[in-house]
Amino acid sequence: MNEFQNIINEVRKVVNGKDNAIVTTLLAILANGNILIEDIPGVGKTTLAQIIANKTDRRLVKLNATTASTADIKGVVSELDTLLAPQGVLLYLDEIQYFNKKQQQSLLEFIESGKITLIASTTENPYFYVYNAILSRSTIFEFKQVTPAEVAKALRRAFQLCARERHSKIALEEGVVDHIAQGCGGDVRKSINAVEMCVLSTPVVDMARLVTMDAVSQISQRSAMRYDRDGDAHYDILSAFHKSVRGSDENAALHYLARLLVAGDILSPCRRLLCIATEDIGLAYPQAIPIVKACVDSALQLGLPEGRLALAQACILLATAPKSNAAHNAVIAASADASAGLGTQIPLHLQAPLYTGYKYPHEYPNHYVEQQYLPDDIKGARYYVYGDNKTEQAAKAY
């Protein structure tokens, strides 16, 4: 207990004495023994693990799953119950999502016995990439983006360190620190890189460097972008984009559309806009489908940056259009019956002309006559419910 309390006290010094998620994570070790840290890059997961490891009397082994192999795991296991690791091994495994199921399973026996205490970190969703048996024996903590105010503290220290290392004064124009802190997207590592580039690109005049807003803007103009076309961030943005349009918030929808386009992704929003036109607008405004298709075609032919104008038009149109998911719900309900094997026997009067009994609607007033169209076992089924918008209500009245 004293050992872990010392760790907690050490981390409290790092975080200026505050009780926060980092301290809570450390307390979890007492209760469980293994932790999984999920976060975005550059918010301190590796730093936390190193603080924990440095303050324990266990044998510390650091592995990165991007380069480690099964042989490396066997090497760790071979040290157990030897003079090298009398108290067991504290294994810090970075980017655990790159270990396959077999590699993760090879650790399970020793995690279960307590001979290996695992601290694993990942920038992906652990529920998708980490073996369930390891998840059940661990406590998962998600680290959030670092706030601009906290990033600013790190930036000031970084400029001070750069000044000492280069034996020159560094002066900052007003707004430099805030600009980098706001633009790093909560990634402290990215902000520190921006500091180094600013210092290196600023000439020394009279033993001093003046970091200007112009220099910072040139260096960090895209630093706020956090985007991975195959990662969680990509699908989070697409989900937020779709839900903003569905929720009729055109400003939020434009924001997420812009984030996709600034990252150079034009195909994803095109596909999503076409989906929204049928899924969420639907029969409330059927003309939205050909309009959006025309906008998407224009955008793909124009490319970026001009194509963003057509996509913005489609985005605003859909966000401000009346909404109906009646067709969406209807086809899902009909598909459920079809998948269950219902309605296989088509009524005889609807089959080939050799069967009699079919009533030709055009021979009746208003081109309509009541007759059974559904198979007997689902006779009377209602898949489609008219939406409460003007267009669908007019169809219902007709």
Secondary structure, DSSP 8 states (H G I E B T S, - for coil): -HHHHHHHHHHHHHTTT---HHHHHHHHHHHTS-EEEEE-TTSSHHHHHHHHHHTSSSEEEEEETTT--HHHHHHHHHTBTSTTBTT-EEEEEESGGGS-HHHHHHHHHHHHHTSEEEEEEESS-HHHHS-HHHHTTSEEEEE----HHHHHHHHHHHHHHHHHHHTSEEEE-TTHHHHHHHHTTT-HHHHHHHHHHHHHHS-EETTEEEE-HHHHHHHSTTTT----TTSHHHHHHHHHHHHHHHTT-HHHHHHHHHHHHHTT--HHHHHHHHHHIIIIIGGGSTTHHHHHHHHHHHHHHH-TTTHHHHHHHHHHHHHHS----HHHHHHHHHHHHHHTT---S--GGGS-TTS-----GGGSGGG------S-GGGTT-------SSHHHHHHHH-
